[in-house]
Each structure stands twice: as C-alpha cells, then as structure tokens.
C-alpha cells in the first residue's frame, strides 16, 4: 500500500502558498524541495491518483471572466440518493458534491462559463431527477486563506 513520505508532505505544504509564474515553474519549485522537475510532476500525479489531493491548479474569480459559481442543495430521499448523485455528478458544471446529515442532504457547487449556465444546469438536474434544486448564489465574496498541513 502506498504512503506519503516526508517529501510528499513538504510538497503539499509548500505549494499551498503560491506558484511561480515563469518559464519552468515546476523546476523552480522542485529546487525548493531538493528534487528534480520530473520527480515533482510525478509526485503530484501520484498524490492526485491516490486522491490525497483532489485537484491541483489555480483558483480563479470566475465572475471576472464572465462565468458564475453557485452553491446548491437538494432534499433527496434516501432510497433515491444514489440515482440522484449520478445525475448531479454527471454534469460537467458540478465542481463538487457533498452529502450532509440534514433535510438538505445533498450540497454541490455549480461553476459555469456564463451566469445563465447556472439556471440551465439547475433546470437540467430538476428535470432529470424530478426533485427541486435550491440555488444559493453568493451575495458577497470573502477570501479565506485556508492552509492544510500534510
């Protein structure tokens, strides 16, 4: 069974604070960890494949590019949860989906290229699932500098 080592932990901790903008950013970062560029790329691939990391990439303010984000929730009957999860997760607009112990037991984020895309995705989920989607677009944006120690 694969396990993270000290270098993997150093990579996770070290890459949360930014990434250089230069011709070879992986090479520059790899030097900080005492490894080569190819090894850094390989280790990131392994961390993603093992689901230690769910994604590695930049965070964008999608609204500045004409897109939209929205949090949505559904009340899904337990006996129908698996079917509805398949419907929701099949949409490329769904960024992530979480199960909660609450009347609103399915929560997911929609990310679309246009503001209209949110309502279109919601309409598709409602039509395919037969259940209501509760849309909760953000009213104000906050920046939270969350960091997680590996």
C-alpha positions as CSV (number, residue, x, y, z in Angstrom):
1,X,0.0,0.0,0.0
2,X,1.3,3.4,-1.0
3,X,2.0,6.0,1.7
4,X,3.1,9.6,1.6
5,X,6.7,10.3,2.6
6,X,8.3,13.5,4.1
7,X,8.9,14.9,0.6
8,X,5.2,14.5,-0.4
9,X,4.3,16.3,2.8
10,X,6.8,19.1,2.0
11,X,5.3,19.4,-1.5
12,X,1.7,19.7,-0.2
13,X,2.7,22.2,2.5
14,X,5.0,24.2,0.1
15,X,2.6,24.5,-2.8
16,X,-0.4,25.9,-0.9
17,X,1.1,29.4,-0.7
18,X,1.6,30.2,-4.4
19,X,3.2,29.0,-7.6
20,X,5.8,30.9,-9.6
21,X,4.9,32.5,-12.8
22,X,8.0,31.8,-15.0
23,X,9.0,29.6,-17.9
24,X,9.5,26.5,-15.8
25,X,7.6,26.8,-12.6
26,X,7.8,23.1,-11.7
27,X,11.6,23.2,-12.0
28,X,11.8,26.3,-9.8
29,X,9.5,24.7,-7.1
30,X,11.3,21.4,-7.3
31,X,14.6,23.1,-6.3
32,X,12.9,24.2,-3.0
33,X,12.1,20.6,-2.2
34,X,15.6,19.2,-3.2
35,X,14.2,17.2,-6.1
36,X,14.1,17.4,-9.9
37,X,11.3,18.8,-12.0
38,X,10.2,15.4,-13.3
39,X,10.1,14.0,-9.8
40,X,7.9,16.9,-8.6
41,X,5.5,16.3,-11.5
42,X,5.5,12.6,-10.9
43,X,4.8,13.0,-7.2
44,X,1.9,15.5,-7.9
45,X,0.4,12.9,-10.3
46,X,0.7,10.2,-7.6
47,X,-0.9,12.4,-5.0
48,X,-3.8,13.1,-7.4
49,X,-4.1,9.4,-8.4
50,X,-4.2,8.3,-4.8
51,X,-6.8,11.0,-4.0
52,X,-4.6,12.6,-1.4
53,X,-5.2,15.8,-3.5
54,X,-8.5,16.3,-5.3
55,X,-7.2,18.9,-7.6
56,X,-4.0,20.9,-8.2
57,X,-4.4,24.2,-10.0
58,X,-5.1,27.9,-9.7
59,X,-8.2,29.4,-8.1
60,X,-10.0,31.9,-10.4
61,X,-12.5,34.6,-9.7
62,X,-14.8,33.2,-12.4
63,X,-17.2,36.2,-12.4
64,X,-14.4,38.4,-13.6
65,X,-14.2,36.2,-16.7
66,X,-18.0,36.3,-17.3
67,X,-18.7,33.0,-15.5
68,X,-20.6,32.1,-12.4
69,X,-20.5,30.0,-9.3
70,X,-23.4,29.0,-7.1
71,X,-24.0,26.7,-4.1
72,X,-27.0,24.5,-4.4
73,X,-28.8,22.0,-2.2
74,X,-31.4,19.3,-2.6
75,X,-33.6,17.2,-0.3
76,X,-33.0,13.7,-1.7
77,X,-35.0,10.7,-0.4
78,X,-32.5,8.1,1.0
79,X,-33.8,5.4,-1.3
80,X,-33.1,7.7,-4.3
81,X,-29.8,9.1,-3.2
82,X,-27.6,7.0,-5.4
83,X,-29.6,7.7,-8.6
84,X,-29.7,11.5,-8.0
85,X,-26.0,11.5,-7.1
86,X,-25.3,10.0,-10.6
87,X,-27.5,12.7,-12.3
88,X,-25.8,15.6,-10.4
89,X,-22.3,14.3,-10.8
90,X,-22.7,13.6,-14.5
91,X,-22.9,17.3,-15.2
92,X,-19.6,19.0,-16.1
93,X,-20.9,22.1,-14.3
94,X,-20.8,20.4,-10.9
95,X,-17.5,21.3,-9.2
96,X,-18.0,19.1,-6.2
97,X,-20.9,17.3,-4.3
98,X,-21.2,16.7,-0.6
99,X,-23.6,14.5,1.4
100,X,-24.8,16.1,4.7
101,X,-26.9,14.7,7.6
102,X,-29.7,17.2,7.3
103,X,-33.0,17.6,5.5
104,X,-31.0,19.2,2.7
105,X,-28.7,16.2,2.4
106,X,-27.0,16.9,-1.0
107,X,-24.9,20.1,-1.5
108,X,-23.0,20.9,-4.6
109,X,-21.2,23.8,-6.3
110,X,-22.1,24.7,-9.8
111,X,-19.5,26.5,-12.0
112,X,-20.4,27.8,-15.4
113,X,-19.0,29.9,-18.2
114,X,-22.0,32.2,-18.1
115,X,-24.4,33.4,-15.5
116,X,-27.2,31.8,-17.4
117,X,-25.4,28.5,-17.2
118,X,-26.4,28.2,-13.6
119,X,-30.1,28.3,-14.2
120,X,-29.7,25.9,-17.2
121,X,-27.8,23.4,-15.1
122,X,-30.4,23.6,-12.3
123,X,-33.2,23.1,-14.8
124,X,-31.5,20.0,-16.2
125,X,-31.0,18.5,-12.7
126,X,-34.6,19.2,-11.7
127,X,-35.9,17.7,-15.0
128,X,-33.7,14.6,-14.8
129,X,-34.2,14.0,-11.0
130,X,-37.8,15.1,-10.5
131,X,-36.6,17.0,-7.4
132,X,-36.2,20.7,-6.6
133,X,-32.8,22.3,-6.5
134,X,-32.3,25.2,-4.1
135,X,-30.0,27.8,-5.6
136,X,-27.9,29.9,-3.1
137,X,-25.7,32.3,-5.1
138,X,-23.2,34.2,-3.2
139,X,-24.1,37.7,-2.1
140,X,-20.7,38.8,-1.1
141,X,-17.2,37.3,-1.6
142,X,-14.8,36.6,1.2
143,X,-11.2,35.5,0.8
144,X,-10.2,32.9,3.4
145,X,-6.6,31.9,3.2
146,X,-7.0,28.3,4.3
147,X,-3.9,26.2,4.5
148,X,-3.8,22.5,5.5
149,X,-0.8,20.8,6.9
150,X,0.1,17.5,5.4
